[in-house]
């Protein structure tokens, strides 16, 4: 996506500006004012393999932006291993 008019690359960002611009570029873009309004609403979470951010049937109250790695969503079942229903990759917005 380098060179895309809505995407600025900056590896030093502490907030998800580049990823938000990429997401909005997919739907036609947005102006800088909207990005500046959204940025303070995000905070960084560092997760490790096996960390849980949401439990089945908990109220949905957050929007996650996967910056690096994968976020797997599992559905509990009666078997020993839960069933994977989604794998979110970097640049994906996930609501839980």
HUNOR-V874674 format. One line per field, one symbol per residue. ss: DSSP state (A for helix, B for strand, O for the rest). A space follows every 50 residues. Layout:
ss=???
//
This chain:
ss=OOOOOOOOOOOOOOOOAAAAAAAAAAOOOOOAAAAAAAAOOOOOOOOOOO OOOOOOOOOOOOBBBOOOOBBBBBBOOOOOOOBBBBBBBOOOBBBO
//
